[in-house]
Every structure is written in C-alpha cells, then in structure tokens.
Amino acid sequence: MIANFKTRIQHKIDTKTKPLGALGQLEDLALQIASIQQSENPTLKRPAILVFAADHGAATEGISAYPQEVTAQMVLNFLNDGAAINVFCNQNHINLEIIDAGVNYDFEPHTKLIHAKIAKATKNYLKEKAMSDAQLELCLQQGAKRTQIHQKLGTNIIGFGEMGIGNTASASLIMHGITQIPIENCIGSGTGLQGKALEHKVQILKKALEIHHTPQNPKDYLMTFGGFEIAQITGAMLEAYHQNMIILVDGFIATVAYLVATTYEAKIHNNAIFCHQSQEKGHAALLDYLNATPILNLNLRLGEGTGCALAYPIISSAVQFLNQMASFETAKVAQKLI
C-alpha cells in the first residue's frame, strides 16, 4: 500500500510542468512529506522550534571559549527576542519555545520560558557520570511532553535547537561512542576554540573516555557524557516520530540527539529532514554515517535551531510545488518527445 502510494506521488511529481527531476532535492522533500502524511496534498501546520537549554558540569574544564554563565545569558536573550533564532522564527512565522532543561541559574517567572529543569547542570564527566539513570528517564519524558503539547495545538512539523556551554564536547563523546568514529574526527572548535585551546579540548575528551571506557550501550553513553538538553531533545524527537510529525534536525548537537533516537527507534529516519550541514568538524562525518542529505550548507555553527528556521521556507516550497504546480495535462503543455 505504501509502495503504491509513493508510486502515485512520484508520478504526480514527474508529470509537473518541468523536466524530469528538475527541482532536485525539492522533489525528494515533497515525496517524503507526502509519504509521512499519506496525502497527495500534504500541509505544514503550526511549525514550531523548541530550544532546550542546559549547563554541563565539565564546562569548568576549559572545553569552551565562553564561560558557563553565557548559557543563562543567552536564555535571557532568547526571552527578549534578541537572538538569531528569534529573528529567523519571526521572519518565517515559526512558533518558538524556550525550555530550561538544566541551566545553572534561577530564572524569574517568564511567560515565554518553560521550566523543565532536571538539575543545575549535569555532573562533571571527568569525575562521574553526567546524569543518573532516573535523570535520563525524566529528560526523555520531559522532552516527549513538550512535543505532545505542540502536537495537540496542531503542529505537524517541529524542529529542535539547543543552548549549553560545553555541549559540543558532550555531543562529540556520544557520537564517538555510538559510531566508533575516531574521537579526533568528532571534535570541533565549538564556540571558536583554536590552536592550543582546541588541543586542550581534545585531551580533556580523551581523558573522559579513559575514565569511562566501558559504557554498555547508546543510552549509557547519553547518561555518561550527555547534557540534559541533548537528552530532552532525544525524547522530544522520539515523541515527534510516534506522533507522525515531520522532524527538523538542526546542526551537530541536534544530530547527535537524533543519532541516539535512532537507537531507540530505527524508523525515525522516515520522518527526519536534515536542515543543514554545520561547520562543526564532526557533523559532516555524522551526516555521512547517517546517510543523510542536508538542505543547506552555509557554514553555520550557531545551534539554537537556526538551521531549521532557515530551511523551513525551502521545505514549504517543496509542499507548495506539489500542491499547486500544474501538470503537463492540466496546463496543456507538450511533454518530452524522447
């Protein structure tokens, strides 16, 4: 049944007034979205991007160019509509939600801030596991809850961003653990580390791997090295799949959360759209590992869900051409002779 449906959608795409395949990746997106919704006229409803913020205990080890307090400061910037993700979401009429998953700060009550704080930062993985099994399960539940709320509001396309000083280091460790790609190929500059500072980051992460040399499975890697924001994104993505929503995957950190999600639910790839290839070193290798083709490559490395917001108009164009573009028959345009 699904195969027959895809054949019908592919025929609809192929008989639009254009040379075969001329809209390139837009055609792939149109087929994917139609297949997710099992509709010949798919729709994008109430697009949303959820930004999860949390701090990392290992941030004190010099793995970032910025101090830990920047996490809280950026959350306040989000709440004041001052960040790039605010600008792009406002531009493209995307609902934006900011979630405190574990920031080391006591925020005043704010109508735009969702409180899902597990603790004030994870533990330092150079000394112990970043989080307990109970904390990980609570993260997955909290992430799923946020997705459920948006689904009930009518959202059928949802993206995920993050903010957390030190989270590229966590993501690199998780990526290495699950993929077994050499750790050096998983580590990038993050917030802008170069030279000796970047070498220090590499050495710190190698030390972390020596300390925790026997995580048993992907869940254990997430618990050992992960951040609360990464874990909540994982739970949110899994719930989005279970609700048959379109999942927008942002940059390096969000893709690592997606990588973990694939170990829980392999078929999640059917619903995932990869919005961009980050400039962060490990992202290209991870996308290749996942056999994923991103929409954009703009040398971004900001996070926040910015790649999702920037890619959204292109995704919308894929839906619009499928629904509105004339066919050769309806437009009375002659088709290719040979």
N, C-alpha and C positions, 0 to 999 in steps of 0.2 A: 504493500500500500504506500509506504513512504517512498520507495523507489519510483513508483508510478507518479506520485505527486512531484517529486524532483524532476522527473522527465517532462511533466507538463509545464513546470515553472521554467525549466531550461528552454523549452520550445517557445514560451512566451518571450523570454529574453532574446532568443536568437532571431525572432521574427520582428523585432522592433526595427524602426527605420534607421539602420546603421549597418555597416559591415560586421560580419560575424566576429564577436569578441572585441569590438572597437572601444567599448567602455571599460575594458580591462578589469581591474580589481573591483570596480563598482558592480560588475556583473556577479562576481563571486559573493560580494556582500548581499546583493539582492537575493540571490539563491539561498544563502544561509539564513537570512532573516525570514524569508517566506517559509523556509523549511521549519524553523523554530516555531513559528506561529501556525504552521499548516494552513496558510492562507495565500490565495493568489493575489490578494490586495492587502499586504501587511501594513501595520500602522506603528508609529512610535508615539507612546503616550506618557506624558508627565516625566520626561527624562530627569534623572537625579544623579548627583555625585555626592558620595559620603566620604568625608575626610576624617580619618581616625588619627588621633594624636596621642603619643605616649613617650615617656623617657626611658632611658636604658642605663642600668647600673654601671655598665662598662664604659660609659661616656667619659668617666673620670680618668680613663687610661690613655688619653691623648689620641683617640681614633677619629676625631673630627676637628675641623678648623675652627669650629664655633663652640662656645661654652654651652652647657646643658640648659641654662635659663632661656636660651633662644627658642626652645620648644614652646614654652608658655607665652613668650612674647609674640611668637608667630600665631598662636591660637588667638590671642587678643587682636592681632592684625586681621585675621580671618573674620572675627566678630565685628570688626569695624569696617568691613568691606574694602580693605586696603591691599590684599594680596592678588597675585596673578590669577589664582583660581576664581576669586570673586569677580574680577574683570571679565574673564572668559565665560563664566557661567551667566553673568548678567547679559553679556553680548548675545549669547546663544539661547537664552530663556531656559536655562537648566536649573532645577531646584538644587540648592546646595545645603548640606547639613554638616555641622562640625561636631565631632564626638570626642570627649575627653575619655580616652581608654586607659590612661595611666600617667598623666602629666604630674611632674613633681611641683605642684603649685595648687593653692586653694583659690579657685576662681569664685568670684562673686556670682550669684544667680544671674543668668542671662537668657533671654527668650530664644536666642539662636544657638545656645550651647546645650548639647545632650550629655548628661553625666552618666558615664558607664565605667567609671574609674575602678580598676581592679586593685591597684595599689599605687603609691607614688614612685613609679619606676620599677622596672624589673631588678632582680639581683645582678650583681657583677659576675658574669660567667667565668671570670678568671679565678673566682673563689668558690662558686657553687652554681647550680643550675639556675637559669634566669627566672624560671617560674615553677610552681608546683603543678602536679597533675590536676588538682582541683582548680587552680587559677586558669590553666589552659582550657579546661572544660567550660568554665564560666566565660572566658573570652569567646569561645565558639558560640555559646548561647547568646551572648550579648550582640555579637555580630549578626547572627541569624534574626534576632529580634528587630534590629534596625531595618533589615531588608523586608521582613514581614510587614512592618508598619507602612513602608512605602508601597509595597505591593497592594495592600488594602486601600491605599489612597489612589490607586490606578496606575502606578508606574509599571511599565513593562520593559524599560531599558535603564540600566543602572551601572554606574561606574564607581570606582573606589580609589581614593587618594590617601596620602599619609603625611604626617609630620612627626619627626622624632630625631633629635640629635643622636647620632650613633647607629641609626637603623640600616645604613648601607653595610656596616660591618656585620650586623646580625644576619642580614639577607645573604651576604657572601658566604658566611659559615653554613647557613641552611642549604644554600644552593650547592656548595661543595659536598655536603653530607649526603644529599639525595641523589645528585647526578654523578658524583665522583670525578667531576672535572677538577683538575689541579687547583688548589686554593689560590695560587698566584694569578690564575686566569679568571678568578671570580671577584677579585678585589680591585676597586677603582678609587678615584680620588674623592668620591663622596661630595662633601661640601667644598672641595677645592684643594685637598692636600697634594703637595708636590714634593719631589726630592726626598730629603731625609725624613720629613714628616710622613710621607707615604710609605717609606721603608719601615718606619716605626709601626705603622698600622699593620703592615704585613706580618711583622714579627709578633705583634700582640695577638693576632688571629691564629698564627701558627702555634703560639703558646696555649691558646684556648683549646685548640684541637688536641694538643698533647695531654692537657688536663682531663678532657672529656673524650677519650679515644674510643669509647665503645657505646655511643648511642645506638639503640637497637632498631629503630625504625623512623620514618619521617616525623611521626608525632613526637618522638623523643628528641629529635633534632630541633623541632619547634620549641619544645619545652626547655631544652638546654640552652639554646642560643637566641631564641626569638624575642620579639618585643610584643607587648600587649596589643599594639596597633596592628602588627602583622598577623597575629593570631585572630583578632576580631575581623580583619578583612577576610581571612580564610573562611571563618564561619559565615560571614555575610555573602561571600561568593557561593558557597555550597547551598545556602538557602535560596539564593537567586536561581541557581540551577534547578532546585527542587520545585520552585515556583514557575519554571519555564520562562524566565526573563532573559533578555539579552544582557550579557555581561561585558562591560567595557573594561579591558585590562590596561592599566596605565604603564608606568615605567618599570625600572628594575625591581624595586621593593614590592610593588603590587604584583609583578610577575612571579616573584618568589612565593608570595602568599598563594597565588594561583597554582604554582608548582606543588605546594603542599596539598591544596584542594584536590588536585588530580590524583593524589594517592588515596584519598577518601572516595572519590567518585570519578572514574576514568572518563565517563561520557560527558563531563562538563565541557570538554573541548567543543562539543556541538554548539554550545551557546556563547562561546567566548569570541570576542573581537579584540584583536591586539591593536591598540591605538597608535603606538609609536615605538621606535627603537631609541632608547636612551643613549646618551654619550657615555654613561657609566660602563666601565670596561666589561663587566660580566654579562651585560644584557644581551649583546649580540650572540654570545655563546649560548645563553639560556634560551633565547628565541629559536636558535638553530636546534637545540636539544628538543624543544617542544614542537618542532616543525611548524612554527608559527610565522605568518607573514604580516608584519605591521603595516598600518596605513601610511604613517608619516615617518620621516627621518629628518628632524630639524635640529639635531644636536642638542636636544633638551636634556637636562639633568636636574630638574627642579622638584619633581614629585608633585604633591598636592592634588593629583588628579588632572593636572593641566593638559596632559596629552589626550585624555578622554574628552575634555571640553573642546579642544581644538579639532579633534577628529569628528566630533558629532555632526557638524554640517555636511561632511562628506558622507557619513552614514545615512543621514537624512536624504541626501541626493540620490543614493542608491535605491531607497524606497520610493522616492518620487518618480524616478525614471521608470521603474517597474510599473507603477500605478498609472502614470499619466502619459507616457510617451506613446505615440501612435505606432501601430504595426504597419507593415507593408500593405496588408489587405485594407485596413481602415483608411489609410492615407492615399490608397490607390497609387502607390509608388512601385515601379517595376523592381523585381528582385534580381539578384546576381544571375548572369546567364551561365557562367561556368565556375 
